[in-house]
Amino acid sequence: EERHRRITTGILNRTLEEILAKNPPFTRTGRLNKVFYATQVSSEPPTFVIFMSRPDELQQSYMRYIKNQFYEKFGFYGNPVRIYLRERKKNEG
């Protein structure tokens, strides 16, 4: 059941806002890394894509933080959670 769980984009983005408010994502150079939105693209295994300004500058420790928060908020226990980062292009959303 955990493996097939789908999180709506609205709930996912509200939860992501809470996660980011507790601990904002800074780049290695100290600049704020703006996160635009996230969506779940698959449920086997649970896979998410997060669109942000500088995905290549996000630290691995912050990725672990997000993944751990997803486990805490949504469950998915016993299942790998995949998170991919994409840069939002200027003409997107």
C-alpha positions in Angstrom: 0.0 0.0 0.0 2.9 2.4 0.8 4.4 1.7 -2.5 1.3 2.8 -4.5 0.6 6.0 -2.5 0.0 9.0 -4.7 0.4 12.6 -3.3 -1.5 15.3 -5.1 0.6 18.2 -6.4 -1.2 20.6 -4.1 -0.5 18.7 -0.9 3.0 18.0 -2.0 3.8 21.6 -2.7 2.2 22.8 0.6 4.3 20.2 2.5 7.4 21.2 0.6 6.8 24.9 1.5 6.7 23.9 5.2 9.9 21.8 4.8 11.7 24.7 3.0 10.5 27.3 5.6 12.1 25.3 8.4 15.4 25.0 6.6 15.9 27.1 3.4 17.9 25.6 0.5 21.1 27.6 0.1 23.7 26.9 -2.6 27.3 26.1 -1.9 28.1 29.8 -2.4 25.5 30.9 0.1 22.8 32.1 -2.3 19.2 31.1 -1.8 18.1 28.3 -4.2 14.5 29.1 -5.2 12.2 26.2 -5.4 9.2 26.7 -7.7 7.2 23.5 -7.4 7.3 19.7 -7.1 5.2 16.9 -8.6 5.0 13.1 -8.2 5.8 11.4 -11.5 5.6 7.8 -10.5 4.4 5.7 -7.6 6.4 2.5 -8.1 8.8 3.5 -6.5 7.6 6.9 -5.3 9.3 9.4 -7.6 9.2 13.1 -7.4 10.6 16.0 -9.5 11.4 19.3 -7.9 11.8 22.3 -10.1 14.2 24.9 -8.8 16.6 27.7 -9.9 20.0 26.0 -9.4 19.6 22.3 -9.0 23.2 21.5 -9.7 24.3 23.7 -6.7 22.1 21.9 -4.1 24.1 20.0 -1.5 23.7 16.2 -1.1 23.0 16.7 2.6 20.0 18.9 1.7 18.7 16.2 -0.6 18.8 13.7 2.3 17.0 16.3 4.4 14.1 16.5 1.9 14.0 12.8 1.4 13.8 12.2 5.2 11.1 14.8 5.5 9.1 13.1 2.8 9.3 9.8 4.7 8.2 11.6 7.9 5.3 13.4 6.3 4.0 10.8 3.7 5.2 7.4 5.0 6.5 5.3 2.1 8.2 3.2 4.8 10.2 0.2 3.3 10.2 1.8 -0.1 12.9 3.8 -1.8 11.9 7.4 -2.6 13.5 9.0 -5.6 13.9 12.7 -6.0 15.1 14.3 -9.2 15.9 18.0 -9.5 15.3 20.0 -12.6 16.0 23.6 -13.5 12.9 25.6 -14.4 13.5 27.3 -17.7 12.6 30.9 -18.1 9.6 30.2 -20.4 8.2 27.5 -18.0 5.4 28.2 -15.6 
